């Protein structure tokens, strides 16, 4: 359906794909992340666990033991912002660099939440001030949108808290176009979602599209170091899911393939792709910081 819509768009107006790109790359900021955190906190007061993948289903507790919630204290903002991340070792959490600096605001402290469906209470909660940001991260373009949080203590593993495996062997060279992935997170479940009692962590299965297909929508914002998923049917990531995992099932094991980076600026449910930093493109850098 997306291919048809894009073709129709091109037939009507040759500049359509460029215009879509110019208005499609999301403008997530730590300030908007603060509003997401407030929304999640209000939802928790109304009952239950946290948040929202667009078009997704409520995730069973313990189904994503590597999923980390991030509460982010930001210089110049009165309350915390919210992001996601992935536990990759007893002392490391992989997330998006824009959760640290969005080009305007900068974080000074992260509280990593593990093993809880709630962002604001429960589980293991670890404050940290230490982050390694990819040296070529560009907050304007969101290129190289990847960072690693250093935890000041070793996390004890359990059924609810367990690291996710990084890609290895032939997975390092796979393109993944057409393959299916799963993502989970704490963000909105719709563009207009408001606090409700239905606030459990959500997950959804997404199909990867080619770099060329994604670039047709977002233009030069898409590099070979991105992996994109099809948004047809209004499914994908949304506000508050930044930094969260895109996982691939390989031989019965979840493998971390992507880090949530951006969606369409105009909304999460419009059928545009979701874009992730491709973990395989950064595997050497990640290992240097393990």
C-alpha positions as CSV (number, residue, x, y, z in Angstrom):
1,X,0.0,0.0,0.0
2,X,2.8,2.4,0.8
3,X,4.5,1.7,-2.5
4,X,1.2,2.5,-4.3
5,X,0.7,5.7,-2.3
6,X,4.2,6.9,-3.0
7,X,3.9,6.1,-6.8
8,X,0.6,8.0,-6.9
9,X,2.2,10.9,-5.1
10,X,5.0,11.0,-7.6
11,X,2.6,10.9,-10.5
12,X,0.7,13.9,-9.2
13,X,3.7,15.9,-8.1
14,X,7.3,15.1,-8.7
15,X,8.3,17.1,-5.6
16,X,6.0,15.2,-3.3
17,X,8.6,12.8,-1.9
18,X,11.0,15.7,-1.2
19,X,8.2,17.6,0.6
20,X,7.3,14.5,2.6
21,X,10.9,14.2,3.7
22,X,11.1,17.9,4.7
23,X,8.1,17.6,7.0
24,X,8.5,14.0,8.0
25,X,11.6,13.7,10.1
26,X,10.4,13.9,13.7
27,X,11.3,16.8,15.9
28,X,11.4,14.9,19.2
29,X,13.0,17.0,21.9
30,X,13.9,16.5,25.6
31,X,11.2,19.2,26.3
32,X,8.5,17.1,24.5
33,X,10.0,14.0,26.3
34,X,9.2,15.9,29.5
35,X,5.5,16.1,28.4
36,X,5.6,12.4,27.6
37,X,6.9,11.6,31.1
38,X,4.1,13.7,32.7
39,X,1.5,11.8,30.6
40,X,2.9,8.5,31.7
41,X,3.0,9.5,35.3
42,X,-0.6,10.6,35.2
43,X,-1.5,7.3,33.6
44,X,0.2,5.4,36.4
45,X,-1.9,7.3,38.9
46,X,-5.0,6.1,37.1
47,X,-3.8,2.5,37.5
48,X,-1.5,0.5,35.8
49,X,1.8,0.0,34.1
50,X,3.2,2.0,31.4
51,X,2.9,3.0,27.9
52,X,2.5,2.7,24.3
53,X,3.7,1.4,21.0
54,X,1.3,2.7,18.2
55,X,-1.0,-0.1,17.1
56,X,0.5,-2.6,19.5
57,X,-0.7,-5.0,22.1
58,X,-0.2,-5.1,25.8
59,X,3.1,-7.0,26.5
60,X,3.0,-9.7,29.1
61,X,5.1,-8.9,32.2
62,X,8.6,-10.3,31.8
63,X,8.3,-10.6,28.0
64,X,11.0,-7.9,27.5
65,X,13.4,-8.3,30.4
66,X,16.0,-6.3,28.6
67,X,13.7,-3.2,28.2
68,X,14.9,-0.2,30.2
69,X,12.9,2.9,31.0
70,X,14.8,6.1,31.3
71,X,13.8,9.1,33.4
72,X,16.0,12.0,32.3
73,X,16.8,15.0,34.4
74,X,17.5,17.9,31.9
75,X,19.4,21.1,32.5
76,X,16.8,23.9,32.3
77,X,13.7,21.8,32.4
78,X,11.5,21.5,35.6
79,X,10.6,17.8,35.4
80,X,12.1,14.7,33.8
81,X,11.8,13.5,30.2
82,X,11.2,9.9,29.2
83,X,13.0,7.5,26.9
84,X,13.7,3.8,26.5
85,X,16.8,1.7,26.3
86,X,18.1,-1.9,26.2
87,X,20.1,-3.6,28.9
88,X,23.1,-5.2,27.0
89,X,25.3,-6.2,30.0
90,X,25.3,-6.0,33.8
91,X,26.5,-2.4,33.6
92,X,25.5,-1.0,30.2
93,X,22.3,0.3,28.6
94,X,22.1,1.1,24.9
95,X,19.8,4.1,24.0
96,X,19.5,6.9,21.5
97,X,21.9,9.9,21.7
98,X,19.1,12.3,21.3
99,X,17.8,11.2,24.7
100,X,21.0,12.9,26.1
101,X,21.1,16.0,23.8
102,X,18.5,17.1,21.3
103,X,20.4,20.1,20.0
104,X,18.9,22.5,22.5
105,X,18.7,20.7,25.9
106,X,21.2,18.4,27.6
107,X,20.6,15.7,30.2
108,X,22.6,15.7,33.4
109,X,21.3,12.6,35.0
110,X,19.5,9.4,34.0
111,X,17.5,7.1,36.2
112,X,17.4,3.6,34.6
113,X,14.3,1.6,35.4
114,X,14.6,-2.2,35.0
115,X,12.1,-5.0,35.7
116,X,9.0,-2.9,36.1
117,X,6.0,-2.2,33.8
118,X,5.9,1.2,35.5
119,X,8.2,4.1,34.7
120,X,7.7,6.0,37.9
121,X,7.7,3.3,40.5
122,X,8.7,-0.3,41.1
123,X,11.5,-2.4,39.7
124,X,15.2,-1.7,40.1
125,X,16.0,2.0,39.7
126,X,19.6,3.1,39.1
127,X,20.7,6.7,38.8
128,X,23.7,7.4,36.6
129,X,25.6,10.4,35.3
130,X,27.9,8.6,32.9
131,X,27.1,8.3,29.2
132,X,29.2,7.5,26.1
133,X,27.8,9.2,23.0
134,X,28.8,8.2,19.5
135,X,31.5,10.8,18.5
136,X,29.8,11.5,15.2
137,X,26.3,12.0,16.6
138,X,24.6,15.0,14.9
139,X,21.5,16.2,16.8
140,X,20.3,18.2,13.8
141,X,20.2,15.3,11.4
142,X,20.0,12.5,14.0
143,X,22.9,10.7,12.2
144,X,24.7,8.2,14.5
145,X,21.9,8.5,17.0
146,X,23.3,6.0,19.5
147,X,24.7,6.2,23.1
148,X,25.6,3.9,26.0
149,X,24.8,4.5,29.6
150,X,27.2,3.3,32.2
151,X,25.6,1.9,35.4
152,X,27.5,2.4,38.7
153,X,26.6,-1.1,39.9
154,X,26.2,-4.6,38.4
155,X,22.6,-5.5,37.8
156,X,21.4,-8.8,39.3
157,X,19.6,-10.9,36.6
158,X,16.2,-12.5,37.1
159,X,13.2,-13.5,35.0
160,X,12.3,-9.8,34.9
161,X,15.8,-8.4,34.3
162,X,18.1,-9.9,31.7
163,X,20.3,-8.4,29.0
164,X,19.6,-8.8,25.3
165,X,22.1,-10.4,22.9
166,X,24.0,-8.3,20.4
167,X,24.2,-9.4,16.7
168,X,27.0,-11.8,15.8
169,X,28.3,-14.0,13.0
170,X,26.4,-13.8,9.8
171,X,23.8,-11.4,11.3
172,X,26.4,-8.7,11.1
173,X,26.1,-8.7,7.3
174,X,22.4,-9.2,6.9
175,X,20.3,-6.6,5.2
176,X,17.1,-7.7,6.9
177,X,14.7,-6.3,4.3
178,X,11.4,-8.1,4.5
179,X,12.2,-9.7,7.9
180,X,10.0,-9.3,10.9
181,X,11.0,-7.6,14.2
182,X,9.5,-6.8,17.5
183,X,9.7,-3.5,19.4
184,X,8.4,-2.6,22.8
185,X,8.3,0.7,24.7
186,X,6.8,3.3,27.0
187,X,5.6,5.9,24.4
188,X,2.2,6.8,23.1
189,X,-0.1,4.2,21.6
190,X,-1.7,6.9,19.3
191,X,-1.0,10.4,18.3
192,X,-3.9,11.7,20.5
193,X,-3.4,9.2,23.4
194,X,-4.2,10.7,26.8
195,X,-3.9,9.1,30.3
196,X,-6.1,6.1,30.7
197,X,-6.1,3.0,32.9
198,X,-4.7,1.0,29.9
199,X,-1.0,1.8,30.3
200,X,0.8,-1.5,30.2
201,X,4.1,-1.7,28.2
202,X,3.2,-2.5,24.6
203,X,4.9,-4.4,21.9
204,X,4.3,-4.9,18.2
205,X,5.7,-6.8,15.2
206,X,7.1,-4.7,12.4
207,X,8.5,-5.6,9.0
208,X,11.7,-4.1,7.7
209,X,11.8,-2.2,4.4
210,X,14.8,-1.5,2.3
211,X,17.0,1.6,2.7
212,X,15.9,2.8,-0.7
213,X,12.2,2.6,0.2
214,X,12.8,4.5,3.4
215,X,15.0,7.1,1.7
216,X,12.1,7.7,-0.8
217,X,10.1,9.0,2.2
218,X,12.8,10.7,4.3
219,X,15.4,11.6,1.7
220,X,19.0,12.1,2.8
221,X,18.0,11.7,6.5
222,X,18.3,8.0,5.9
223,X,21.8,6.5,5.8
224,X,23.0,2.9,5.4
225,X,23.4,2.9,9.2
226,X,19.6,3.1,9.6
227,X,17.1,0.3,9.5
228,X,13.4,1.2,8.8
229,X,10.2,-0.6,9.3
230,X,6.9,-0.4,7.4
231,X,4.3,1.9,8.9
232,X,1.4,0.7,6.8
233,X,-1.7,0.4,8.9
234,X,-0.5,3.1,11.3
235,X,1.9,0.9,13.3
236,X,5.3,1.7,14.6
237,X,7.1,3.7,17.3
238,X,5.9,7.0,18.8
239,X,6.7,9.7,21.3
240,X,8.3,8.3,24.3
241,X,9.7,5.2,22.6
242,X,13.0,6.9,21.7
243,X,16.0,4.7,22.4
244,X,14.0,1.5,22.7
245,X,14.8,-1.8,21.1
246,X,14.1,-3.3,17.8
247,X,14.7,-7.1,18.2
248,X,15.0,-10.0,15.8
249,X,14.3,-13.6,16.8
250,X,17.2,-15.9,15.8
251,X,17.4,-19.5,16.8
252,X,15.0,-18.9,19.7
253,X,16.9,-15.9,21.0
254,X,16.1,-12.2,20.9
255,X,18.8,-10.2,19.2
256,X,19.1,-6.4,19.4
257,X,19.1,-5.0,15.8
258,X,17.9,-1.4,16.1
259,X,17.7,1.6,18.5
260,X,14.5,3.7,18.1
261,X,15.5,7.0,16.5
262,X,12.7,8.9,14.7
263,X,9.3,8.7,13.1
264,X,7.2,11.1,10.9
265,X,7.0,14.6,12.2
266,X,3.3,14.9,11.3
267,X,2.3,11.9,13.4
268,X,2.8,8.3,14.3
269,X,-0.3,6.8,12.7
270,X,0.0,8.2,9.2
271,X,1.7,5.1,7.7
272,X,5.2,6.5,7.4
273,X,8.2,4.3,8.4
274,X,9.8,4.1,11.8
275,X,13.6,4.6,11.7
276,X,16.1,3.0,14.0
277,X,19.9,3.2,14.3
278,X,21.2,-0.1,12.9
279,X,23.1,-1.9,15.7
280,X,25.2,-3.9,13.3
281,X,26.7,-0.6,11.9
282,X,27.9,0.3,15.4
283,X,28.9,-3.1,16.8
284,X,32.6,-2.3,17.0
285,X,31.9,1.0,18.8
286,X,29.5,-0.7,21.2
287,X,32.0,-3.5,22.1
288,X,34.7,-0.8,22.8
289,X,32.4,0.5,25.5
290,X,31.3,-2.7,27.1
